[in-house]
Amino acid sequence: QVQLVESGGGLVQPGGSLTLSCVASGSIFSINLMGWYRQAPGEQRELVALIFISGDNTKYADSVKGRFTISRDKDKNTEGLQMNNLKPEDAAVYYCHAGSAMYGLNYWGKGTLVTVSS
């Protein structure tokens, strides 16, 4: 099992920045990727960004490319999401994810709310 705890959500004005963090604990050796998803009210959960444990390759949703940056601290077992130039449509609950496609593993944090409003 892997436990994920997010932090860093909050209220920000359009054009502002926010940084999310996620701390992973437990059987971290079993996962090969970490990422962030988001879910707005009435919408499906969608991928925001992910990073592969081996090689640190990243992937972003088209809607956040150039504005969001995912990162990982190997020593602290944390991942972060730097969000710049936030737009009202970025408002959602953001979930930390960790998993392994090879072993069919998926772990989720409880989510952190990001509100973008003036």
Secondary structure, DSSP 8 states (H G I E B T S, - for coil): -EEEEEE--EEE-TT--EEEEEEEEESGGG--EEEEEEE-TTS--EEEEEEETTT--EEE-TTTTTTEEEEEETTTTEEEEEE-S--GGG-EEEEEEEEETTTTEEEE---EEEEE--
